[in-house]
Amino acid sequence: MYFEQILHYWKFILFCLFVLVAAIQLFYYLFFFMRLALYAPKTKNEYQTHPVSVIICARDEADNLARNLPGSLVQAYRSTHEIIVVNDNSYDETKYLLEELRKTFKQLHIVDLTQEAKMIPGKKFPLSIGIKTAKYEVVLLTDADCIPASEHWIERMQEAYGPDTEIVLGYGAYAKKKGILNKLIRWETFHAALQYLSFARAGIPYMGVGRNLSYKKTVFFRQKGFSSHNHIPGGDDDLFINKVANKKNTAIQIHPESFTISKPASSWSQWRQQKMRHYTTGKFYKPFHRFLLGTYALSHFLFYPMAVCTALFYDWRVALGIIGFRWLMQAFVFIKTMRKLNEKDLIPYFILLDVWMFLYYIIFAGALIRKPNKNWK
């Protein structure tokens, strides 16, 4: 009799914990992610066009530059702009390719680096040189393996600037290809964007992606560049934004013409290595940001195991009801946001992809304690 009472007691605790985990998930969906799902930028009758400096850092990226750089060079932008490519100690044909392109595109400016920066690993030194070289106040960053989704990329990204705006967060998508790996890569990219764009809409910006990011030189120099985290190989995008972004100075841009598209990893090992490198910077975020992101990830990780335990040991009908309600709320938020970010083909698989996240958290948990790689390529 006593044993049965204890067993019932623990079953009820298990149920309560499941309800708590589900409630946390619903809070994030309704309080944070709904802001992006329902986001409709105000239509501007007129706006100022700013001169823009596009900056691309490249190390042994001749193939990518040949394929993608013309997309930046042929932008239909009616105001003054320049395309700066920082050739960071490349050993391939990058130098000769850029020189040939410059003969045709006068807006292309080349910065050749021939020495490594001591004590500054990663991409920060070449990017800093590019920003210091830029003629214009507004800089727009992307990578050599990215191509603008349209010829209006520069125009769309800069039109998000308002009177107080210093930072514009964009969406860096991955190209659609066949296969499950491609869907997992694009799902993870969508899921990350759902978080950083939604948090920015809530007035808590915490990161951006270097594939599509714009800010003013003023904020860069006011922060003394990357000096506070120069010793960390990564973070030229997320750690910098984590440091300088706030409710008043940050805007987002999710017009489809403002996206960039990157070539996705072609193998599981390549993708895992890429994500492990990216996640090593998360431990350096502000404590409040780490708390919000950690709480969401933990509740996401626990949801399905807790649901199974509740179904087995408490009441399967209750568990199924909670799962169903969460899926309904999730479907409303995710489907609307996938449409906004042009990831509509993932909609039929969103439940399976959401379940996959349980394994995803296990696979990449090691990045939280892993020492960052010193190379940015």
TIZA-251185 format. One record per residue (C-alpha): residue in three letters; x, y, z; residue number from 1. Coordinates in steps of 0.5 Angstrom, whole numbers, plus 500, padded with zeros to 3 digits. Example, Ala and Ser with C-alpha at 12.3 -4.5 7.8 and 13.67 -1.06 7.14 Angstrom:
% residues 2
aa: ALA; east: 525; north: 491; up: 516; i: 1
aa: SER; east: 527; north: 498; up: 514; i: 2
//
This chain:
% residues 377
aa: MET; east: 500; north: 500; up: 500; i: 1
aa: TYR; east: 506; north: 505; up: 502; i: 2
aa: PHE; east: 509; north: 503; up: 496; i: 3
aa: GLU; east: 503; north: 504; up: 491; i: 4
aa: GLN; east: 503; north: 511; up: 495; i: 5
aa: ILE; east: 510; north: 513; up: 493; i: 6
aa: LEU; east: 509; north: 511; up: 486; i: 7
aa: HIS; east: 503; north: 515; up: 485; i: 8
aa: TYR; east: 506; north: 521; up: 488; i: 9
aa: TRP; east: 512; north: 520; up: 483; i: 10
aa: LYS; east: 508; north: 519; up: 477; i: 11
aa: PHE; east: 504; north: 526; up: 479; i: 12
aa: ILE; east: 511; north: 529; up: 480; i: 13
aa: LEU; east: 513; north: 527; up: 473; i: 14
aa: PHE; east: 506; north: 529; up: 470; i: 15
aa: CYS; east: 508; north: 536; up: 473; i: 16
aa: LEU; east: 515; north: 537; up: 470; i: 17
aa: PHE; east: 512; north: 535; up: 463; i: 18
aa: VAL; east: 507; north: 540; up: 464; i: 19
aa: LEU; east: 512; north: 545; up: 466; i: 20
aa: VAL; east: 517; north: 544; up: 460; i: 21
aa: ALA; east: 511; north: 544; up: 456; i: 22
aa: ALA; east: 509; north: 551; up: 459; i: 23
aa: ILE; east: 516; north: 554; up: 458; i: 24
aa: GLN; east: 516; north: 552; up: 450; i: 25
aa: LEU; east: 509; north: 555; up: 449; i: 26
aa: PHE; east: 511; north: 561; up: 453; i: 27
aa: TYR; east: 517; north: 562; up: 448; i: 28
aa: TYR; east: 512; north: 560; up: 442; i: 29
aa: LEU; east: 507; north: 565; up: 444; i: 30
aa: PHE; east: 511; north: 571; up: 447; i: 31
aa: PHE; east: 518; north: 571; up: 443; i: 32
aa: PHE; east: 517; north: 567; up: 436; i: 33
aa: MET; east: 510; north: 570; up: 435; i: 34
aa: ARG; east: 513; north: 576; up: 434; i: 35
aa: LEU; east: 517; north: 574; up: 428; i: 36
aa: ALA; east: 511; north: 570; up: 425; i: 37
aa: LEU; east: 506; north: 576; up: 425; i: 38
aa: TYR; east: 511; north: 581; up: 423; i: 39
aa: ALA; east: 509; north: 586; up: 418; i: 40
aa: PRO; east: 514; north: 592; up: 417; i: 41
aa: LYS; east: 511; north: 598; up: 416; i: 42
aa: THR; east: 511; north: 601; up: 409; i: 43
aa: LYS; east: 515; north: 607; up: 408; i: 44
aa: ASN; east: 513; north: 612; up: 403; i: 45
aa: GLU; east: 520; north: 614; up: 402; i: 46
aa: TYR; east: 526; north: 613; up: 405; i: 47
aa: GLN; east: 534; north: 615; up: 405; i: 48
aa: THR; east: 539; north: 611; up: 401; i: 49
aa: HIS; east: 545; north: 611; up: 404; i: 50
aa: PRO; east: 552; north: 609; up: 401; i: 51
aa: VAL; east: 554; north: 602; up: 403; i: 52
aa: SER; east: 560; north: 598; up: 403; i: 53
aa: VAL; east: 560; north: 591; up: 402; i: 54
aa: ILE; east: 565; north: 587; up: 405; i: 55
aa: ILE; east: 567; north: 580; up: 404; i: 56
aa: CYS; east: 573; north: 576; up: 407; i: 57
aa: ALA; east: 576; north: 571; up: 403; i: 58
aa: ARG; east: 582; north: 566; up: 404; i: 59
aa: ASP; east: 583; north: 561; up: 398; i: 60
aa: GLU; east: 576; north: 562; up: 396; i: 61
aa: ALA; east: 577; north: 563; up: 388; i: 62
aa: ASP; east: 572; north: 558; up: 386; i: 63
aa: ASN; east: 567; north: 561; up: 391; i: 64
aa: LEU; east: 568; north: 568; up: 389; i: 65
aa: ALA; east: 568; north: 566; up: 381; i: 66
aa: ARG; east: 561; north: 563; up: 383; i: 67
aa: ASN; east: 558; north: 568; up: 388; i: 68
aa: LEU; east: 562; north: 575; up: 387; i: 69
aa: PRO; east: 558; north: 577; up: 381; i: 70
aa: GLY; east: 552; north: 577; up: 385; i: 71
aa: SER; east: 554; north: 583; up: 389; i: 72
aa: LEU; east: 558; north: 586; up: 383; i: 73
aa: VAL; east: 551; north: 587; up: 379; i: 74
aa: GLN; east: 547; north: 590; up: 385; i: 75
aa: ALA; east: 541; north: 594; up: 382; i: 76
aa: TYR; east: 543; north: 600; up: 388; i: 77
aa: ARG; east: 541; north: 607; up: 386; i: 78
aa: SER; east: 546; north: 610; up: 391; i: 79
aa: THR; east: 553; north: 610; up: 392; i: 80
aa: HIS; east: 556; north: 603; up: 394; i: 81
aa: GLU; east: 563; north: 599; up: 393; i: 82
aa: ILE; east: 565; north: 592; up: 394; i: 83
aa: ILE; east: 571; north: 590; up: 398; i: 84
aa: VAL; east: 574; north: 584; up: 398; i: 85
aa: VAL; east: 579; north: 582; up: 403; i: 86
aa: ASN; east: 584; north: 577; up: 400; i: 87
aa: ASP; east: 587; north: 574; up: 407; i: 88
aa: ASN; east: 593; north: 570; up: 405; i: 89
aa: SER; east: 590; north: 566; up: 400; i: 90
aa: TYR; east: 595; north: 561; up: 396; i: 91
aa: ASP; east: 590; north: 559; up: 390; i: 92
aa: GLU; east: 588; north: 564; up: 384; i: 93
aa: THR; east: 584; north: 569; up: 388; i: 94
aa: LYS; east: 589; north: 575; up: 387; i: 95
aa: TYR; east: 588; north: 574; up: 379; i: 96
aa: LEU; east: 581; north: 572; up: 379; i: 97
aa: LEU; east: 580; north: 579; up: 383; i: 98
aa: GLU; east: 584; north: 583; up: 379; i: 99
aa: GLU; east: 581; north: 580; up: 372; i: 100
aa: LEU; east: 574; north: 582; up: 375; i: 101
aa: ARG; east: 576; north: 589; up: 377; i: 102
aa: LYS; east: 577; north: 591; up: 370; i: 103
aa: THR; east: 570; north: 590; up: 369; i: 104
aa: PHE; east: 567; north: 592; up: 375; i: 105
aa: LYS; east: 570; north: 599; up: 378; i: 106
aa: GLN; east: 566; north: 599; up: 384; i: 107
aa: LEU; east: 570; north: 593; up: 386; i: 108
aa: HIS; east: 576; north: 594; up: 391; i: 109
aa: ILE; east: 581; north: 589; up: 393; i: 110
aa: VAL; east: 585; north: 589; up: 400; i: 111
aa: ASP; east: 591; north: 584; up: 400; i: 112
aa: LEU; east: 593; north: 581; up: 406; i: 113
aa: THR; east: 600; north: 578; up: 406; i: 114
aa: GLN; east: 602; north: 577; up: 413; i: 115
aa: GLU; east: 598; north: 573; up: 419; i: 116
aa: ALA; east: 596; north: 577; up: 425; i: 117
aa: LYS; east: 599; north: 575; up: 431; i: 118
aa: MET; east: 595; north: 573; up: 437; i: 119
aa: ILE; east: 588; north: 575; up: 433; i: 120
aa: PRO; east: 586; north: 568; up: 431; i: 121
aa: GLY; east: 580; north: 567; up: 426; i: 122
aa: LYS; east: 577; north: 572; up: 421; i: 123
aa: LYS; east: 577; north: 578; up: 426; i: 124
aa: PHE; east: 583; north: 582; up: 423; i: 125
aa: PRO; east: 582; north: 581; up: 416; i: 126
aa: LEU; east: 574; north: 584; up: 417; i: 127
aa: SER; east: 577; north: 589; up: 421; i: 128
aa: ILE; east: 582; north: 592; up: 416; i: 129
aa: GLY; east: 576; north: 591; up: 411; i: 130
aa: ILE; east: 571; north: 596; up: 415; i: 131
aa: LYS; east: 577; north: 601; up: 416; i: 132
aa: THR; east: 578; north: 601; up: 409; i: 133
aa: ALA; east: 571; north: 602; up: 407; i: 134
aa: LYS; east: 569; north: 609; up: 405; i: 135
aa: TYR; east: 562; north: 609; up: 407; i: 136
aa: GLU; east: 558; north: 609; up: 414; i: 137
aa: VAL; east: 554; north: 603; up: 413; i: 138
aa: VAL; east: 557; north: 597; up: 412; i: 139
aa: LEU; east: 554; north: 590; up: 409; i: 140
aa: LEU; east: 557; north: 584; up: 411; i: 141
aa: THR; east: 557; north: 577; up: 407; i: 142
aa: ASP; east: 562; north: 571; up: 406; i: 143
aa: ALA; east: 565; north: 569; up: 399; i: 144
aa: ASP; east: 561; north: 562; up: 399; i: 145
aa: CYS; east: 554; north: 567; up: 399; i: 146
aa: ILE; east: 550; north: 570; up: 394; i: 147
aa: PRO; east: 545; north: 575; up: 394; i: 148
aa: ALA; east: 538; north: 572; up: 393; i: 149
aa: SER; east: 536; north: 578; up: 388; i: 150
aa: GLU; east: 539; north: 584; up: 385; i: 151
aa: HIS; east: 536; north: 588; up: 390; i: 152
aa: TRP; east: 540; north: 585; up: 396; i: 153
aa: ILE; east: 544; north: 592; up: 398; i: 154
aa: GLU; east: 537; north: 596; up: 397; i: 155
aa: ARG; east: 533; north: 592; up: 402; i: 156
aa: MET; east: 538; north: 591; up: 407; i: 157
aa: GLN; east: 540; north: 598; up: 408; i: 158
aa: GLU; east: 532; north: 600; up: 407; i: 159
aa: ALA; east: 531; north: 597; up: 414; i: 160
aa: TYR; east: 535; north: 603; up: 417; i: 161
aa: GLY; east: 531; north: 608; up: 421; i: 162
aa: PRO; east: 534; north: 614; up: 425; i: 163
aa: ASP; east: 536; north: 611; up: 431; i: 164
aa: THR; east: 538; north: 604; up: 427; i: 165
aa: GLU; east: 546; north: 602; up: 428; i: 166
aa: ILE; east: 545; north: 594; up: 426; i: 167
aa: VAL; east: 541; north: 591; up: 421; i: 168
aa: LEU; east: 540; north: 583; up: 422; i: 169
aa: GLY; east: 539; north: 579; up: 416; i: 170
aa: TYR; east: 537; north: 572; up: 414; i: 171
aa: GLY; east: 543; north: 568; up: 411; i: 172
aa: ALA; east: 539; north: 562; up: 408; i: 173
aa: TYR; east: 542; north: 555; up: 405; i: 174
aa: ALA; east: 541; north: 553; up: 398; i: 175
aa: LYS; east: 535; north: 548; up: 397; i: 176
aa: LYS; east: 538; north: 541; up: 395; i: 177
aa: LYS; east: 535; north: 534; up: 395; i: 178
aa: GLY; east: 537; north: 529; up: 401; i: 179
aa: ILE; east: 535; north: 529; up: 408; i: 180
aa: LEU; east: 542; north: 532; up: 410; i: 181
aa: ASN; east: 540; north: 539; up: 406; i: 182
aa: LYS; east: 533; north: 539; up: 410; i: 183
aa: LEU; east: 537; north: 538; up: 417; i: 184
aa: ILE; east: 541; north: 544; up: 415; i: 185
aa: ARG; east: 536; north: 548; up: 413; i: 186
aa: TRP; east: 532; north: 547; up: 419; i: 187
aa: GLU; east: 537; north: 548; up: 424; i: 188
aa: THR; east: 538; north: 555; up: 420; i: 189
aa: PHE; east: 531; north: 556; up: 420; i: 190
aa: HIS; east: 531; north: 555; up: 428; i: 191
aa: ALA; east: 537; north: 559; up: 429; i: 192
aa: ALA; east: 534; north: 565; up: 425; i: 193
aa: LEU; east: 527; north: 564; up: 429; i: 194
aa: GLN; east: 530; north: 565; up: 435; i: 195
aa: TYR; east: 535; north: 571; up: 434; i: 196
aa: LEU; east: 530; north: 575; up: 429; i: 197
aa: SER; east: 524; north: 574; up: 434; i: 198
aa: PHE; east: 529; north: 576; up: 440; i: 199
aa: ALA; east: 531; north: 582; up: 436; i: 200
aa: ARG; east: 523; north: 584; up: 435; i: 201
aa: ALA; east: 522; north: 583; up: 443; i: 202
aa: GLY; east: 528; north: 588; up: 444; i: 203
aa: ILE; east: 533; north: 583; up: 446; i: 204
aa: PRO; east: 538; north: 582; up: 440; i: 205
aa: TYR; east: 543; north: 577; up: 442; i: 206
aa: MET; east: 547; north: 575; up: 435; i: 207
aa: GLY; east: 547; north: 576; up: 428; i: 208
aa: VAL; east: 550; north: 572; up: 422; i: 209
aa: GLY; east: 556; north: 574; up: 418; i: 210
aa: ARG; east: 553; north: 571; up: 412; i: 211
aa: ASN; east: 548; north: 577; up: 412; i: 212
aa: LEU; east: 549; north: 583; up: 417; i: 213
aa: SER; east: 550; north: 590; up: 417; i: 214
aa: TYR; east: 552; north: 595; up: 421; i: 215
aa: LYS; east: 555; north: 602; up: 422; i: 216
aa: LYS; east: 562; north: 604; up: 422; i: 217
aa: THR; east: 560; north: 608; up: 428; i: 218
aa: VAL; east: 558; north: 603; up: 433; i: 219
aa: PHE; east: 564; north: 598; up: 430; i: 220
aa: PHE; east: 569; north: 604; up: 432; i: 221
aa: ARG; east: 565; north: 606; up: 439; i: 222
aa: GLN; east: 566; north: 599; up: 441; i: 223
aa: LYS; east: 574; north: 599; up: 439; i: 224
aa: GLY; east: 572; north: 593; up: 434; i: 225
aa: PHE; east: 573; north: 586; up: 436; i: 226
aa: SER; east: 578; north: 588; up: 442; i: 227
aa: SER; east: 574; north: 585; up: 447; i: 228
aa: HIS; east: 574; north: 578; up: 444; i: 229
aa: ASN; east: 580; north: 578; up: 439; i: 230
aa: HIS; east: 583; north: 572; up: 443; i: 231
aa: ILE; east: 577; north: 568; up: 441; i: 232
aa: PRO; east: 577; north: 565; up: 434; i: 233
aa: GLY; east: 570; north: 566; up: 432; i: 234
aa: GLY; east: 565; north: 571; up: 434; i: 235
aa: ASP; east: 566; north: 576; up: 429; i: 236
aa: ASP; east: 558; north: 576; up: 428; i: 237
aa: ASP; east: 555; north: 574; up: 434; i: 238
aa: LEU; east: 559; north: 576; up: 439; i: 239
aa: PHE; east: 560; north: 583; up: 436; i: 240
aa: ILE; east: 552; north: 583; up: 436; i: 241
aa: ASN; east: 552; north: 580; up: 443; i: 242
aa: LYS; east: 556; north: 586; up: 445; i: 243
aa: VAL; east: 553; north: 592; up: 442; i: 244
aa: ALA; east: 546; north: 591; up: 440; i: 245
aa: ASN; east: 540; north: 593; up: 444; i: 246
aa: LYS; east: 533; north: 595; up: 443; i: 247
aa: LYS; east: 533; north: 602; up: 440; i: 248
aa: ASN; east: 539; north: 601; up: 435; i: 249
aa: THR; east: 537; north: 594; up: 432; i: 250
aa: ALA; east: 532; north: 592; up: 426; i: 251
aa: ILE; east: 531; north: 586; up: 422; i: 252
aa: GLN; east: 530; north: 585; up: 415; i: 253
aa: ILE; east: 526; north: 579; up: 412; i: 254
aa: HIS; east: 524; north: 581; up: 405; i: 255
aa: PRO; east: 526; north: 575; up: 401; i: 256
aa: GLU; east: 530; north: 580; up: 396; i: 257
aa: SER; east: 534; north: 581; up: 402; i: 258
aa: PHE; east: 536; north: 574; up: 403; i: 259
aa: THR; east: 543; north: 571; up: 402; i: 260
aa: ILE; east: 544; north: 564; up: 400; i: 261
aa: SER; east: 550; north: 559; up: 402; i: 262
aa: LYS; east: 552; north: 553; up: 399; i: 263
aa: PRO; east: 551; north: 548; up: 405; i: 264
aa: ALA; east: 555; north: 542; up: 407; i: 265
aa: SER; east: 556; north: 536; up: 403; i: 266
aa: SER; east: 557; north: 531; up: 408; i: 267
aa: TRP; east: 555; north: 530; up: 416; i: 268
aa: SER; east: 562; north: 531; up: 418; i: 269
aa: GLN; east: 563; north: 537; up: 415; i: 270
aa: TRP; east: 556; north: 540; up: 418; i: 271
aa: ARG; east: 558; north: 537; up: 424; i: 272
aa: GLN; east: 565; north: 541; up: 424; i: 273
aa: GLN; east: 562; north: 547; up: 422; i: 274
aa: LYS; east: 556; north: 547; up: 427; i: 275
aa: MET; east: 561; north: 545; up: 433; i: 276
aa: ARG; east: 566; north: 551; up: 431; i: 277
aa: HIS; east: 560; north: 556; up: 431; i: 278
aa: TYR; east: 557; north: 554; up: 438; i: 279
aa: THR; east: 564; north: 555; up: 441; i: 280
aa: THR; east: 562; north: 562; up: 442; i: 281
aa: GLY; east: 555; north: 561; up: 445; i: 282
aa: LYS; east: 559; north: 561; up: 452; i: 283
aa: PHE; east: 561; north: 568; up: 452; i: 284
aa: TYR; east: 554; north: 571; up: 451; i: 285
aa: LYS; east: 551; north: 576; up: 456; i: 286
aa: PRO; east: 549; north: 572; up: 462; i: 287
aa: PHE; east: 541; north: 574; up: 461; i: 288
aa: HIS; east: 542; north: 571; up: 454; i: 289
aa: ARG; east: 545; north: 565; up: 456; i: 290
aa: PHE; east: 539; north: 564; up: 461; i: 291
aa: LEU; east: 534; north: 565; up: 455; i: 292
aa: LEU; east: 537; north: 561; up: 450; i: 293
aa: GLY; east: 539; north: 555; up: 455; i: 294
aa: THR; east: 532; north: 555; up: 458; i: 295
aa: TYR; east: 529; north: 554; up: 451; i: 296
aa: ALA; east: 534; north: 549; up: 449; i: 297
aa: LEU; east: 533; north: 545; up: 455; i: 298
aa: SER; east: 525; north: 545; up: 455; i: 299
aa: HIS; east: 526; north: 543; up: 448; i: 300
aa: PHE; east: 531; north: 537; up: 449; i: 301
aa: LEU; east: 526; north: 535; up: 455; i: 302
aa: PHE; east: 519; north: 535; up: 452; i: 303
aa: TYR; east: 519; north: 529; up: 448; i: 304
aa: PRO; east: 522; north: 524; up: 453; i: 305
aa: MET; east: 518; north: 527; up: 458; i: 306
aa: ALA; east: 512; north: 526; up: 454; i: 307
aa: VAL; east: 514; north: 519; up: 453; i: 308
aa: CYS; east: 515; north: 518; up: 461; i: 309
aa: THR; east: 508; north: 521; up: 462; i: 310
aa: ALA; east: 504; north: 517; up: 457; i: 311
aa: LEU; east: 507; north: 511; up: 460; i: 312
aa: PHE; east: 507; north: 512; up: 467; i: 313
aa: TYR; east: 501; north: 517; up: 468; i: 314
aa: ASP; east: 496; north: 518; up: 463; i: 315
aa: TRP; east: 497; north: 517; up: 455; i: 316
aa: ARG; east: 491; north: 521; up: 454; i: 317
aa: VAL; east: 493; north: 527; up: 458; i: 318
aa: ALA; east: 500; north: 526; up: 455; i: 319
aa: LEU; east: 497; north: 526; up: 448; i: 320
aa: GLY; east: 493; north: 532; up: 449; i: 321
aa: ILE; east: 499; north: 536; up: 451; i: 322
aa: ILE; east: 503; north: 534; up: 445; i: 323
aa: GLY; east: 497; north: 536; up: 440; i: 324
aa: PHE; east: 496; north: 543; up: 443; i: 325
aa: ARG; east: 504; north: 544; up: 443; i: 326
aa: TRP; east: 504; north: 542; up: 436; i: 327
aa: LEU; east: 498; north: 546; up: 434; i: 328
aa: MET; east: 501; north: 552; up: 437; i: 329
aa: GLN; east: 508; north: 550; up: 434; i: 330
aa: ALA; east: 505; north: 549; up: 427; i: 331
aa: PHE; east: 501; north: 556; up: 427; i: 332
aa: VAL; east: 508; north: 560; up: 429; i: 333
aa: PHE; east: 513; north: 555; up: 425; i: 334
aa: ILE; east: 509; north: 555; up: 418; i: 335
aa: LYS; east: 508; north: 563; up: 418; i: 336
aa: THR; east: 515; north: 564; up: 419; i: 337
aa: MET; east: 517; north: 558; up: 414; i: 338
aa: ARG; east: 513; north: 562; up: 409; i: 339
aa: LYS; east: 516; north: 569; up: 411; i: 340
aa: LEU; east: 523; north: 566; up: 410; i: 341
aa: ASN; east: 522; north: 562; up: 404; i: 342
aa: GLU; east: 523; north: 555; up: 407; i: 343
aa: LYS; east: 516; north: 553; up: 405; i: 344
aa: ASP; east: 518; north: 546; up: 403; i: 345
aa: LEU; east: 520; north: 544; up: 410; i: 346
aa: ILE; east: 513; north: 545; up: 413; i: 347
aa: PRO; east: 511; north: 538; up: 411; i: 348
aa: TYR; east: 516; north: 535; up: 416; i: 349
aa: PHE; east: 516; north: 540; up: 421; i: 350
aa: ILE; east: 514; north: 535; up: 427; i: 351
aa: LEU; east: 519; north: 530; up: 425; i: 352
aa: LEU; east: 525; north: 535; up: 424; i: 353
aa: ASP; east: 522; north: 538; up: 431; i: 354
aa: VAL; east: 523; north: 531; up: 434; i: 355
aa: TRP; east: 530; north: 530; up: 431; i: 356
aa: MET; east: 532; north: 536; up: 435; i: 357
aa: PHE; east: 533; north: 532; up: 441; i: 358
aa: LEU; east: 538; north: 528; up: 438; i: 359
aa: TYR; east: 541; north: 535; up: 435; i: 360
aa: TYR; east: 542; north: 537; up: 442; i: 361
aa: ILE; east: 546; north: 531; up: 444; i: 362
aa: ILE; east: 550; north: 531; up: 438; i: 363
aa: PHE; east: 552; north: 538; up: 439; i: 364
aa: ALA; east: 553; north: 539; up: 447; i: 365
aa: GLY; east: 560; north: 538; up: 446; i: 366
aa: ALA; east: 561; north: 545; up: 443; i: 367
aa: LEU; east: 559; north: 548; up: 450; i: 368
aa: ILE; east: 566; north: 545; up: 453; i: 369
aa: ARG; east: 570; north: 545; up: 447; i: 370
aa: LYS; east: 576; north: 549; up: 446; i: 371
aa: PRO; east: 575; north: 554; up: 440; i: 372
aa: ASN; east: 579; north: 552; up: 433; i: 373
aa: LYS; east: 584; north: 557; up: 432; i: 374
aa: ASN; east: 583; north: 557; up: 424; i: 375
aa: TRP; east: 577; north: 561; up: 421; i: 376
aa: LYS; east: 577; north: 557; up: 415; i: 377
//
